[in-house]
Structures are given as structure tokens and as C-alpha cells.
Amino acid sequence: MFVTATEFKNNFGKYLELAKTDTIYITRHGRPEFRLSGSVEERKRVLDSIDGILKYDGDTEELLKERLNEI
């Protein structure tokens, strides 16, 4: 979902709630400037759900830490 910075500012609480389930892109002058997404716990849940699907020979805990730092 894309919203202007003004719209985000005026409806901050609404977009915080929406960010729990959707990624919010905040735009300035028509260009995305910021991204707001769900909590770390939600990202961890998603990563846990795909554990074993992707091939990875290393430590999955280390992979999780790397992935959470990228987001």
C-alpha cells in the first residue's frame, strides 16, 4: 500500500495497525521514501514457516539473524 507522507502523518494510528498485516510505503513527491512493515515477531514467524523449504547448509539461527537485519 502506498500513502503520502501527509496522509500517513494525519492517520498514524490507522497505518500502524495496517502495517501489522501489510507493508506500507510512504511517499514524498510521488516516490517511495520509507517502508513500514510488521513486527519482528511476524517476520520471524514467516521465516520459521519457510524453514526447510529453502536449501541452506548453515545454521538456521544465523540465517534468521541475517534476514532480520536485512529487513
PDB file with SEQRES, HELIX, SHEET and CRYST1 records, atoms N, CA, C and O in Angstrom:
SEQRES   1 A   71  MET PHE VAL THR ALA THR GLU PHE LYS ASN ASN PHE GLY          
SEQRES   2 A   71  LYS TYR LEU GLU LEU ALA LYS THR ASP THR ILE TYR ILE          
SEQRES   3 A   71  THR ARG HIS GLY ARG PRO GLU PHE ARG LEU SER GLY SER          
SEQRES   4 A   71  VAL GLU GLU ARG LYS ARG VAL LEU ASP SER ILE ASP GLY          
SEQRES   5 A   71  ILE LEU LYS TYR ASP GLY ASP THR GLU GLU LEU LEU LYS          
SEQRES   6 A   71  GLU ARG LEU ASN GLU ILE                                      
HELIX    1 AA1 ALA A    5  ASN A   10  1                                   6    
HELIX    2 AA2 PHE A   12  LEU A   18  1                                   7    
HELIX    3 AA3 VAL A   40  ILE A   50  1                                  11    
HELIX    4 AA4 THR A   60  GLU A   70  1                                  11    
SHEET    1 AA1 3 PHE A   2  THR A   4  0                                        
SHEET    2 AA1 3 ILE A  24  ARG A  28  1                                        
SHEET    3 AA1 3 ARG A  31  LEU A  36 -1                                        
CRYST1    1.000    1.000    1.000  90.00  90.00  90.00 P 1           1          
ATOM      1  N   MET A   1       0.843  -1.166   0.000  1.00  0.00           N  
ATOM      2  CA  MET A   1       0.000   0.000   0.000  1.00  0.00           C  
ATOM      3  C   MET A   1       0.895   1.238   0.000  1.00  0.00           C  
ATOM      4  O   MET A   1       1.892   1.290   0.720  1.00  0.00           O  
ATOM      5  N   PHE A   2       0.540   2.214  -0.797  1.00  0.00           N  
ATOM      6  CA  PHE A   2       1.284   3.462  -0.885  1.00  0.00           C  
ATOM      7  C   PHE A   2       0.439   4.593  -0.318  1.00  0.00           C  
ATOM      8  O   PHE A   2      -0.740   4.719  -0.648  1.00  0.00           O  
ATOM      9  N   VAL A   3       1.045   5.420   0.542  1.00  0.00           N  
ATOM     10  CA  VAL A   3       0.358   6.586   1.092  1.00  0.00           C  
ATOM     11  C   VAL A   3       1.324   7.769   1.083  1.00  0.00           C  
ATOM     12  O   VAL A   3       2.539   7.589   1.168  1.00  0.00           O  
ATOM     13  N   THR A   4       0.788   8.946   0.981  1.00  0.00           N  
ATOM     14  CA  THR A   4       1.633  10.134   1.048  1.00  0.00           C  
ATOM     15  C   THR A   4       2.074  10.370   2.486  1.00  0.00           C  
ATOM     16  O   THR A   4       1.450   9.880   3.427  1.00  0.00           O  
ATOM     17  N   ALA A   5       3.144  11.118   2.644  1.00  0.00           N  
ATOM     18  CA  ALA A   5       3.651  11.434   3.979  1.00  0.00           C  
ATOM     19  C   ALA A   5       2.598  12.192   4.786  1.00  0.00           C  
ATOM     20  O   ALA A   5       2.460  11.968   5.989  1.00  0.00           O  
ATOM     21  N   THR A   6       1.870  13.070   4.146  1.00  0.00           N  
ATOM     22  CA  THR A   6       0.823  13.844   4.830  1.00  0.00           C  
ATOM     23  C   THR A   6      -0.297  12.931   5.300  1.00  0.00           C  
ATOM     24  O   THR A   6      -0.757  13.032   6.437  1.00  0.00           O  
ATOM     25  N   GLU A   7      -0.734  12.034   4.413  1.00  0.00           N  
ATOM     26  CA  GLU A   7      -1.786  11.080   4.773  1.00  0.00           C  
ATOM     27  C   GLU A   7      -1.329  10.197   5.937  1.00  0.00           C  
ATOM     28  O   GLU A   7      -2.098   9.933   6.862  1.00  0.00           O  
ATOM     29  N   PHE A   8      -0.092   9.749   5.885  1.00  0.00           N  
ATOM     30  CA  PHE A   8       0.447   8.918   6.965  1.00  0.00           C  
ATOM     31  C   PHE A   8       0.466   9.688   8.276  1.00  0.00           C  
ATOM     32  O   PHE A   8       0.063   9.169   9.317  1.00  0.00           O  
ATOM     33  N   LYS A   9       0.934  10.920   8.221  1.00  0.00           N  
ATOM     34  CA  LYS A   9       1.011  11.755   9.430  1.00  0.00           C  
ATOM     35  C   LYS A   9      -0.375  11.978  10.032  1.00  0.00           C  
ATOM     36  O   LYS A   9      -0.546  11.902  11.249  1.00  0.00           O  
ATOM     37  N   ASN A  10      -1.348  12.248   9.194  1.00  0.00           N  
ATOM     38  CA  ASN A  10      -2.695  12.542   9.677  1.00  0.00           C  
ATOM     39  C   ASN A  10      -3.438  11.315  10.197  1.00  0.00           C  
ATOM     40  O   ASN A  10      -4.389  11.450  10.967  1.00  0.00           O  
ATOM     41  N   ASN A  11      -3.016  10.121   9.785  1.00  0.00           N  
ATOM     42  CA  ASN A  11      -3.702   8.890  10.179  1.00  0.00           C  
ATOM     43  C   ASN A  11      -2.710   7.856  10.702  1.00  0.00           C  
ATOM     44  O   ASN A  11      -2.793   6.673  10.370  1.00  0.00           O  
ATOM     45  N   PHE A  12      -1.777   8.319  11.518  1.00  0.00           N  
ATOM     46  CA  PHE A  12      -0.675   7.496  12.007  1.00  0.00           C  
ATOM     47  C   PHE A  12      -1.141   6.182  12.630  1.00  0.00           C  
ATOM     48  O   PHE A  12      -0.628   5.121  12.275  1.00  0.00           O  
ATOM     49  N   GLY A  13      -2.094   6.234  13.544  1.00  0.00           N  
ATOM     50  CA  GLY A  13      -2.585   5.037  14.225  1.00  0.00           C  
ATOM     51  C   GLY A  13      -3.177   4.017  13.272  1.00  0.00           C  
ATOM     52  O   GLY A  13      -2.960   2.814  13.418  1.00  0.00           O  
ATOM     53  N   LYS A  14      -3.919   4.501  12.306  1.00  0.00           N  
ATOM     54  CA  LYS A  14      -4.531   3.627  11.306  1.00  0.00           C  
ATOM     55  C   LYS A  14      -3.453   2.847  10.557  1.00  0.00           C  
ATOM     56  O   LYS A  14      -3.583   1.639  10.363  1.00  0.00           O  
ATOM     57  N   TYR A  15      -2.398   3.526  10.141  1.00  0.00           N  
ATOM     58  CA  TYR A  15      -1.351   2.871   9.356  1.00  0.00           C  
ATOM     59  C   TYR A  15      -0.465   1.965  10.206  1.00  0.00           C  
ATOM     60  O   TYR A  15       0.098   0.998   9.693  1.00  0.00           O  
ATOM     61  N   LEU A  16      -0.336   2.263  11.489  1.00  0.00           N  
ATOM     62  CA  LEU A  16       0.379   1.343  12.374  1.00  0.00           C  
ATOM     63  C   LEU A  16      -0.359   0.011  12.462  1.00  0.00           C  
ATOM     64  O   LEU A  16       0.263  -1.051  12.438  1.00  0.00           O  
ATOM     65  N   GLU A  17      -1.670   0.067  12.562  1.00  0.00           N  
ATOM     66  CA  GLU A  17      -2.461  -1.156  12.602  1.00  0.00           C  
ATOM     67  C   GLU A  17      -2.376  -1.908  11.277  1.00  0.00           C  
ATOM     68  O   GLU A  17      -2.212  -3.128  11.261  1.00  0.00           O  
ATOM     69  N   LEU A  18      -2.487  -1.183  10.173  1.00  0.00           N  
ATOM     70  CA  LEU A  18      -2.414  -1.822   8.859  1.00  0.00           C  
ATOM     71  C   LEU A  18      -1.052  -2.455   8.607  1.00  0.00           C  
ATOM     72  O   LEU A  18      -0.958  -3.463   7.906  1.00  0.00           O  
ATOM     73  N   ALA A  19       0.003  -1.876   9.168  1.00  0.00           N  
ATOM     74  CA  ALA A  19       1.360  -2.392   8.958  1.00  0.00           C  
ATOM     75  C   ALA A  19       1.553  -3.763   9.597  1.00  0.00           C  
ATOM     76  O   ALA A  19       2.512  -4.464   9.273  1.00  0.00           O  
ATOM     77  N   LYS A  20       0.671  -4.146  10.485  1.00  0.00           N  
ATOM     78  CA  LYS A  20       0.768  -5.475  11.086  1.00  0.00           C  
ATOM     79  C   LYS A  20       0.524  -6.571  10.050  1.00  0.00           C  
ATOM     80  O   LYS A  20       1.041  -7.681  10.182  1.00  0.00           O  
ATOM     81  N   THR A  21      -0.257  -6.262   9.032  1.00  0.00           N  
ATOM     82  CA  THR A  21      -0.605  -7.270   8.031  1.00  0.00           C  
ATOM     83  C   THR A  21      -0.198  -6.887   6.618  1.00  0.00           C  
ATOM     84  O   THR A  21      -0.265  -7.720   5.714  1.00  0.00           O  
ATOM     85  N   ASP A  22       0.217  -5.658   6.407  1.00  0.00           N  
ATOM     86  CA  ASP A  22       0.551  -5.182   5.066  1.00  0.00           C  
ATOM     87  C   ASP A  22       1.776  -4.284   5.146  1.00  0.00           C  
ATOM     88  O   ASP A  22       2.042  -3.676   6.183  1.00  0.00           O  
ATOM     89  N   THR A  23       2.506  -4.203   4.069  1.00  0.00           N  
ATOM     90  CA  THR A  23       3.640  -3.278   4.018  1.00  0.00           C  
ATOM     91  C   THR A  23       3.143  -1.932   3.524  1.00  0.00           C  
ATOM     92  O   THR A  23       2.457  -1.850   2.506  1.00  0.00           O  
ATOM     93  N   ILE A  24       3.491  -0.882   4.246  1.00  0.00           N  
ATOM     94  CA  ILE A  24       3.077   0.474   3.910  1.00  0.00           C  
ATOM     95  C   ILE A  24       4.291   1.211   3.345  1.00  0.00           C  
ATOM     96  O   ILE A  24       5.339   1.270   3.987  1.00  0.00           O  
ATOM     97  N   TYR A  25       4.148   1.764   2.157  1.00  0.00           N  
ATOM     98  CA  TYR A  25       5.194   2.586   1.553  1.00  0.00           C  
ATOM     99  C   TYR A  25       4.758   4.036   1.664  1.00  0.00           C  
ATOM    100  O   TYR A  25       3.690   4.409   1.179  1.00  0.00           O  
ATOM    101  N   ILE A  26       5.584   4.849   2.301  1.00  0.00           N  
ATOM    102  CA  ILE A  26       5.277   6.265   2.493  1.00  0.00           C  
ATOM    103  C   ILE A  26       6.009   7.033   1.412  1.00  0.00           C  
ATOM    104  O   ILE A  26       7.221   6.896   1.244  1.00  0.00           O  
ATOM    105  N   THR A  27       5.256   7.846   0.679  1.00  0.00           N  
ATOM    106  CA  THR A  27       5.831   8.546  -0.469  1.00  0.00           C  
ATOM    107  C   THR A  27       6.014  10.034  -0.199  1.00  0.00           C  
ATOM    108  O   THR A  27       5.296  10.644   0.593  1.00  0.00           O  
ATOM    109  N   ARG A  28       6.988  10.581  -0.876  1.00  0.00           N  
ATOM    110  CA  ARG A  28       7.212  12.029  -0.920  1.00  0.00           C  
ATOM    111  C   ARG A  28       7.374  12.396  -2.382  1.00  0.00           C  
ATOM    112  O   ARG A  28       8.160  11.780  -3.101  1.00  0.00           O  
ATOM    113  N   HIS A  29       6.640  13.384  -2.814  1.00  0.00           N  
ATOM    114  CA  HIS A  29       6.715  13.845  -4.196  1.00  0.00           C  
ATOM    115  C   HIS A  29       6.507  12.689  -5.167  1.00  0.00           C  
ATOM    116  O   HIS A  29       7.128  12.644  -6.229  1.00  0.00           O  
ATOM    117  N   GLY A  30       5.631  11.756  -4.800  1.00  0.00           N  
ATOM    118  CA  GLY A  30       5.287  10.647  -5.668  1.00  0.00           C  
ATOM    119  C   GLY A  30       6.272   9.484  -5.673  1.00  0.00           C  
ATOM    120  O   GLY A  30       6.063   8.510  -6.398  1.00  0.00           O  
ATOM    121  N   ARG A  31       7.331   9.561  -4.888  1.00  0.00           N  
ATOM    122  CA  ARG A  31       8.333   8.489  -4.846  1.00  0.00           C  
ATOM    123  C   ARG A  31       8.351   7.844  -3.464  1.00  0.00           C  
ATOM    124  O   ARG A  31       8.293   8.543  -2.453  1.00  0.00           O  
ATOM    125  N   PRO A  32       8.432   6.514  -3.415  1.00  0.00           N  
ATOM    126  CA  PRO A  32       8.524   5.850  -2.109  1.00  0.00           C  
ATOM    127  C   PRO A  32       9.795   6.265  -1.377  1.00  0.00           C  
ATOM    128  O   PRO A  32      10.887   6.199  -1.942  1.00  0.00           O  
ATOM    129  N   GLU A  33       9.661   6.688  -0.135  1.00  0.00           N  
ATOM    130  CA  GLU A  33      10.794   7.120   0.679  1.00  0.00           C  
ATOM    131  C   GLU A  33      11.035   6.198   1.862  1.00  0.00           C  
ATOM    132  O   GLU A  33      12.179   5.989   2.268  1.00  0.00           O  
ATOM    133  N   PHE A  34       9.946   5.639   2.426  1.00  0.00           N  
ATOM    134  CA  PHE A  34      10.041   4.817   3.620  1.00  0.00           C  
ATOM    135  C   PHE A  34       9.148   3.599   3.478  1.00  0.00           C  
ATOM    136  O   PHE A  34       8.178   3.598   2.719  1.00  0.00           O  
ATOM    137  N   ARG A  35       9.501   2.553   4.231  1.00  0.00           N  
ATOM    138  CA  ARG A  35       8.691   1.333   4.251  1.00  0.00           C  
ATOM    139  C   ARG A  35       8.397   0.986   5.701  1.00  0.00           C  
ATOM    140  O   ARG A  35       9.294   0.986   6.545  1.00  0.00           O  
ATOM    141  N   LEU A  36       7.149   0.693   5.979  1.00  0.00           N  
ATOM    142  CA  LEU A  36       6.717   0.282   7.316  1.00  0.00           C  
ATOM    143  C   LEU A  36       6.095  -1.098   7.170  1.00  0.00           C  
ATOM    144  O   LEU A  36       5.164  -1.291   6.388  1.00  0.00           O  
ATOM    145  N   SER A  37       6.616  -2.054   7.927  1.00  0.00           N  
ATOM    146  CA  SER A  37       6.081  -3.411   7.825  1.00  0.00           C  
ATOM    147  C   SER A  37       5.882  -3.989   9.215  1.00  0.00           C  
ATOM    148  O   SER A  37       6.191  -3.349  10.221  1.00  0.00           O  
ATOM    149  N   GLY A  38       5.365  -5.202   9.255  1.00  0.00           N  
ATOM    150  CA  GLY A  38       5.023  -5.856  10.508  1.00  0.00           C  
ATOM    151  C   GLY A  38       6.187  -5.995  11.471  1.00  0.00           C  
ATOM    152  O   GLY A  38       7.334  -5.684  11.153  1.00  0.00           O  
ATOM    153  N   SER A  39       5.855  -6.465  12.638  1.00  0.00           N  
ATOM    154  CA  SER A  39       6.816  -6.570  13.728  1.00  0.00           C  
ATOM    155  C   SER A  39       7.861  -7.644  13.472  1.00  0.00           C  
ATOM    156  O   SER A  39       7.705  -8.469  12.572  1.00  0.00           O  
ATOM    157  N   VAL A  40       8.918  -7.631  14.258  1.00  0.00           N  
ATOM    158  CA  VAL A  40       9.970  -8.628  14.168  1.00  0.00           C  
ATOM    159  C   VAL A  40       9.389 -10.018  14.418  1.00  0.00           C  
ATOM    160  O   VAL A  40       9.794 -10.981  13.768  1.00  0.00           O  
ATOM    161  N   GLU A  41       8.455 -10.133  15.342  1.00  0.00           N  
ATOM    162  CA  GLU A  41       7.843 -11.419  15.633  1.00  0.00           C  
ATOM    163  C   GLU A  41       7.128 -11.970  14.401  1.00  0.00           C  
ATOM    164  O   GLU A  41       7.197 -13.167  14.119  1.00  0.00           O  
ATOM    165  N   GLU A  42       6.452 -11.104  13.682  1.00  0.00           N  
ATOM    166  CA  GLU A  42       5.766 -11.537  12.462  1.00  0.00           C  
ATOM    167  C   GLU A  42       6.776 -11.989  11.416  1.00  0.00           C  
ATOM    168  O   GLU A  42       6.571 -13.008  10.756  1.00  0.00           O  
ATOM    169  N   ARG A  43       7.855 -11.247  11.261  1.00  0.00           N  
ATOM    170  CA  ARG A  43       8.880 -11.636  10.294  1.00  0.00           C  
ATOM    171  C   ARG A  43       9.509 -12.962  10.691  1.00  0.00           C  
ATOM    172  O   ARG A  43       9.800 -13.793   9.831  1.00  0.00           O  
ATOM    173  N   LYS A  44       9.721 -13.166  11.990  1.00  0.00           N  
ATOM    174  CA  LYS A  44      10.283 -14.433  12.458  1.00  0.00           C  
ATOM    175  C   LYS A  44       9.320 -15.579  12.168  1.00  0.00           C  
ATOM    176  O   LYS A  44       9.752 -16.657  11.762  1.00  0.00           O  
ATOM    177  N   ARG A  45       8.033 -15.363  12.369  1.00  0.00           N  
ATOM    178  CA  ARG A  45       7.031 -16.383  12.089  1.00  0.00           C  
ATOM    179  C   ARG A  45       7.057 -16.779  10.618  1.00  0.00           C  
ATOM    180  O   ARG A  45       6.979 -17.963  10.289  1.00  0.00           O  
ATOM    181  N   VAL A  46       7.165 -15.793   9.737  1.00  0.00           N  
ATOM    182  CA  VAL A  46       7.233 -16.074   8.303  1.00  0.00           C  
ATOM    183  C   VAL A  46       8.490 -16.862   7.971  1.00  0.00           C  
ATOM    184  O   VAL A  46       8.433 -17.837   7.222  1.00  0.00           O  
ATOM    185  N   LEU A  47       9.624 -16.447   8.523  1.00  0.00           N  
ATOM    186  CA  LEU A  47      10.871 -17.167   8.267  1.00  0.00           C  
ATOM    187  C   LEU A  47      10.800 -18.599   8.799  1.00  0.00           C  
ATOM    188  O   LEU A  47      11.275 -19.530   8.148  1.00  0.00           O  
ATOM    189  N   ASP A  48      10.209 -18.773   9.976  1.00  0.00           N  
ATOM    190  CA  ASP A  48      10.055 -20.118  10.533  1.00  0.00           C  
ATOM    191  C   ASP A  48       9.170 -20.983   9.638  1.00  0.00           C  
ATOM    192  O   ASP A  48       9.397 -22.187   9.514  1.00  0.00           O  
ATOM    193  N   SER A  49       8.164 -20.373   9.015  1.00  0.00           N  
ATOM    194  CA  SER A  49       7.250 -21.142   8.182  1.00  0.00           C  
ATOM    195  C   SER A  49       7.908 -21.658   6.909  1.00  0.00           C  
ATOM    196  O   SER A  49       7.444 -22.643   6.335  1.00  0.00           O  
ATOM    197  N   ILE A  50       8.977 -21.015   6.459  1.00  0.00           N  
ATOM    198  CA  ILE A  50       9.651 -21.488   5.246  1.00  0.00           C  
ATOM    199  C   ILE A  50      10.918 -22.276   5.556  1.00  0.00           C  
ATOM    200  O   ILE A  50      11.606 -22.724   4.639  1.00  0.00           O  
ATOM    201  N   ASP A  51      11.232 -22.449   6.834  1.00  0.00           N  
ATOM    202  CA  ASP A  51      12.404 -23.236   7.222  1.00  0.00           C  
ATOM    203  C   ASP A  51      12.245 -24.654   6.684  1.00  0.00           C  
ATOM    204  O   ASP A  51      11.214 -25.293   6.891  1.00  0.00           O  
ATOM    205  N   GLY A  52      13.251 -25.129   6.008  1.00  0.00           N  
ATOM    206  CA  GLY A  52      13.207 -26.458   5.417  1.00  0.00           C  
ATOM    207  C   GLY A  52      12.798 -26.456   3.960  1.00  0.00           C  
ATOM    208  O   GLY A  52      13.073 -27.417   3.241  1.00  0.00           O  
ATOM    209  N   ILE A  53      12.146 -25.396   3.510  1.00  0.00           N  
ATOM    210  CA  ILE A  53      11.751 -25.296   2.106  1.00  0.00           C  
ATOM    211  C   ILE A  53      12.944 -24.856   1.269  1.00  0.00           C  
ATOM    212  O   ILE A  53      13.199 -25.391   0.191  1.00  0.00           O  
ATOM    213  N   LEU A  54      13.661 -23.878   1.784  1.00  0.00           N  
ATOM    214  CA  LEU A  54      14.829 -23.371   1.081  1.00  0.00           C  
ATOM    215  C   LEU A  54      16.051 -24.180   1.459  1.00  0.00           C  
ATOM    216  O   LEU A  54      16.185 -24.614   2.603  1.00  0.00           O  
ATOM    217  N   LYS A  55      16.935 -24.382   0.511  1.00  0.00           N  
ATOM    218  CA  LYS A  55      18.169 -25.103   0.798  1.00  0.00           C  
ATOM    219  C   LYS A  55      19.150 -24.143   1.451  1.00  0.00           C  
ATOM    220  O   LYS A  55      19.451 -23.078   0.912  1.00  0.00           O  
ATOM    221  N   TYR A  56      19.643 -24.531   2.614  1.00  0.00           N  
ATOM    222  CA  TYR A  56      20.623 -23.724   3.332  1.00  0.00           C  
ATOM    223  C   TYR A  56      21.455 -24.674   4.180  1.00  0.00           C  
ATOM    224  O   TYR A  56      20.919 -25.392   5.024  1.00  0.00           O  
ATOM    225  N   ASP A  57      22.763 -24.676   3.956  1.00  0.00           N  
ATOM    226  CA  ASP A  57      23.639 -25.618   4.644  1.00  0.00           C  
ATOM    227  C   ASP A  57      24.137 -25.099   5.988  1.00  0.00           C  
ATOM    228  O   ASP A  57      24.747 -25.851   6.748  1.00  0.00           O  
ATOM    229  N   GLY A  58      23.891 -23.842   6.292  1.00  0.00           N  
ATOM    230  CA  GLY A  58      24.406 -23.250   7.527  1.00  0.00           C  
ATOM    231  C   GLY A  58      23.425 -23.368   8.676  1.00  0.00           C  
ATOM    232  O   GLY A  58      22.432 -24.092   8.606  1.00  0.00           O  
ATOM    233  N   ASP A  59      23.729 -22.646   9.720  1.00  0.00           N  
ATOM    234  CA  ASP A  59      22.916 -22.604  10.926  1.00  0.00           C  
ATOM    235  C   ASP A  59      21.669 -21.762  10.666  1.00  0.00           C  
ATOM    236  O   ASP A  59      21.784 -20.612  10.245  1.00  0.00           O  
ATOM    237  N   THR A  60      20.476 -22.318  10.912  1.00  0.00           N  
ATOM    238  CA  THR A  60      19.243 -21.579  10.641  1.00  0.00           C  
ATOM    239  C   THR A  60      19.078 -20.378  11.564  1.00  0.00           C  
ATOM    240  O   THR A  60      18.477 -19.378  11.169  1.00  0.00           O  
ATOM    241  N   GLU A  61      19.599 -20.458  12.781  1.00  0.00           N  
ATOM    242  CA  GLU A  61      19.532 -19.298  13.687  1.00  0.00           C  
ATOM    243  C   GLU A  61      20.362 -18.139  13.121  1.00  0.00           C  
ATOM    244  O   GLU A  61      19.956 -16.980  13.201  1.00  0.00           O  
ATOM    245  N   GLU A  62      21.521 -18.464  12.551  1.00  0.00           N  
ATOM    246  CA  GLU A  62      22.361 -17.438  11.943  1.00  0.00           C  
ATOM    247  C   GLU A  62      21.661 -16.835  10.724  1.00  0.00           C  
ATOM    248  O   GLU A  62      21.717 -15.626  10.501  1.00  0.00           O  
ATOM    249  N   LEU A  63      21.004 -17.689   9.938  1.00  0.00           N  
ATOM    250  CA  LEU A  63      20.242 -17.213   8.783  1.00  0.00           C  
ATOM    251  C   LEU A  63      19.135 -16.262   9.243  1.00  0.00           C  
ATOM    252  O   LEU A  63      18.922 -15.215   8.631  1.00  0.00           O  
ATOM    253  N   LEU A  64      18.441 -16.618  10.305  1.00  0.00           N  
ATOM    254  CA  LEU A  64      17.371 -15.768  10.829  1.00  0.00           C  
ATOM    255  C   LEU A  64      17.911 -14.397  11.218  1.00  0.00           C  
ATOM    256  O   LEU A  64      17.314 -13.374  10.882  1.00  0.00           O  
ATOM    257  N   LYS A  65      19.033 -14.374  11.923  1.00  0.00           N  
ATOM    258  CA  LYS A  65      19.632 -13.095  12.328  1.00  0.00           C  
ATOM    259  C   LYS A  65      20.007 -12.254  11.105  1.00  0.00           C  
ATOM    260  O   LYS A  65      19.778 -11.045  11.089  1.00  0.00           O  
ATOM    261  N   GLU A  66      20.577 -12.886  10.094  1.00  0.00           N  
ATOM    262  CA  GLU A  66      20.933 -12.174   8.871  1.00  0.00           C  
ATOM    263  C   GLU A  66      19.702 -11.598   8.194  1.00  0.00           C  
ATOM    264  O   GLU A  66      19.693 -10.436   7.786  1.00  0.00           O  
ATOM    265  N   ARG A  67      18.660 -12.417   8.076  1.00  0.00           N  
ATOM    266  CA  ARG A  67      17.435 -11.972   7.395  1.00  0.00           C  
ATOM    267  C   ARG A  67      16.755 -10.831   8.154  1.00  0.00           C  
ATOM    268  O   ARG A  67      16.284  -9.875   7.538  1.00  0.00           O  
ATOM    269  N   LEU A  68      16.702 -10.922   9.460  1.00  0.00           N  
ATOM    270  CA  LEU A  68      16.060  -9.866  10.236  1.00  0.00           C  
ATOM    271  C   LEU A  68      16.839  -8.562  10.147  1.00  0.00           C  
ATOM    272  O   LEU A  68      16.243  -7.487  10.209  1.00  0.00           O  
ATOM    273  N   ASN A  69      18.150  -8.632  10.005  1.00  0.00           N  
ATOM    274  CA  ASN A  69      18.962  -7.417   9.857  1.00  0.00           C  
ATOM    275  C   ASN A  69      18.772  -6.785   8.494  1.00  0.00           C  
ATOM    276  O   ASN A  69      18.941  -5.574   8.354  1.00  0.00           O  
ATOM    277  N   GLU A  70      18.419  -7.580   7.472  1.00  0.00           N  
ATOM    278  CA  GLU A  70      18.219  -7.047   6.128  1.00  0.00           C  
ATOM    279  C   GLU A  70      16.910  -6.303   6.004  1.00  0.00           C  
ATOM    280  O   GLU A  70      16.788  -5.397   5.179  1.00  0.00           O  
ATOM    281  N   ILE A  71      15.932  -6.666   6.807  1.00  0.00           N  
ATOM    282  CA  ILE A  71      14.588  -6.092   6.680  1.00  0.00           C  
ATOM    283  C   ILE A  71      14.514  -4.734   7.314  1.00  0.00           C  
ATOM    284  O   ILE A  71      13.457  -4.103   7.301  1.00  0.00           O  
TER     285      ILE A  71                                                      
END                                                                             
